[in-house]
Amino acid sequence: MSCSYVLFTNNPVIQNEVINDSLKIVFIGGTPLDVLKSARDSVHLGAKLLTHPLYGNLRPHQQPYRTILAAKENEAQKCDFESLSFMEKAIEVYESCCDRLILPEDLPELLRRDYAFVDFELMRESFSRYRLI
């Protein structure tokens, strides 16, 4: 039984920095909440979270980028309820401050790059742990 990795992100920097044959990148052109919902849908189909959806010490309205790493067996899997619980709670947190979310397109380019860098650095250890960079 082999395993592949799935990366859900709205961070364009991630696409260029993380390259691995066992990694599928699902780029979400939207908000961090959109990223969470896409990852949650994948958990329903058998993916298991490898990173917590609320990583870092940033409130949802303080970071316009979100990246989530999950593992998917190549065979059919049952839903991992712990992963699903983490996802549902994270979605609740994000929905509670929807009106204050920072959207990447609302920021000047320099700030977008800074936020993208922060998101990447927060994920760097996980990428290293799973040998994705």
N, C-alpha and C positions, 0 to 999 in steps of 0.2 A: 504494500500500500504506500503510494508516494503522496507527498504533500506539496502544494504550491502556495505561494503567498499572493495576497490581493491587497493593494494599497489604494485607499479611497482618499482623495485629496482635491482641494480647490487651489492648491499652491503650485503655480507654474514652475517654480524653482525645482521642486521635487522631480518633475518630469525629466529634467536635464541632469540631475545629480545622482539619482538612484536608478541604476541599470543592472538588471540581473535576469538571467533566462528563466528563473523560477518565479519571477515576479510579474504580476499583471497589474498595471496601473489603470485605475478607473478615475479619470479626471472629471470632476464635477464643476461645470461652469456656473457656479452659484455661491450661495452663502455657506458658512460652516454648518448651519442647520440642514441644508440640502445634503451635505457630506454625511452627516450623522444618519439621516433617513436612508440614504443609499446603503451605508454599511449595515444598518439595522435590517434592511431587506435581505441582504446577503446572509446575515446571521439566521434569518428565518429559513434560508435555503441550505444551512449546514455549515457556514463559516464560523470560525471561532476567533474571538478577539485575541490579539497578541499585545496590543497596547490599549491603555485605558482611554476612553473617548474624552475625558476631561483632564488630560495630562497638562502639566505646567501649573503655575500658580497665577493664571490669568482668568479673569471673569470673561464670560462669553462676549460681552460687548467691548472687550479690550483687544480682541484678536480676530482679524477678518479671515484668517486661514485656519483650516483644521485638516489634520491628516490622521488616518486610522489604518493600522496594519492588522490584517487578519490572515488566518491560515485556512486553506480549503483542501480537504482530502479529495483525491481524484475519483473516489467512489462516493456514492450517496451517503450522506450523514444525517443524523437527527439534529434538531435544533439544540444548540448549547444554551441552556436556560440561564446560566450565569452571565454569558456574553449578552444575551437578550436583555437581562435585567439591567446591566450596565448601560446598554444603549438606550433603553426606555427612560431611565433616570436622567441620562445626559440630554436627551431630547426634551424632557420636561424642563430642565434647567434653561436650555436655550429658548424654548417657547415662552418661558416666563419673562424674558427680556427681549423679545422679538423687535419691539419698537426701538431698541437702542443698539441693535447689531451694526457693526461697522462693515460696510461693503467695500471690497477692494476697489471697485470702479469709482467710488466716491473719494478716494484718496489720491494725492499727488504721487507720481511715479516713485520718487525717492522714499516716501513713507511705505508704499507697497513693497518695495524691495527690502526695507528694514523688517517689516512684519513677516515677509516670506522667509527671511533669514532666521528670525526668531523661531518660527514654526519648524524649519529644517533642523536647527540646533537642538530643539527640544526632542526631536525624533532621532537624532544621530546615534545615540546609544542603542536604541532598538534596532536601527539599521545595521549597526555593527554586530550586535548580538546574533542576528539572523543571517549575517554575512551577505548583506544586500549592498554594501558599499565597500 
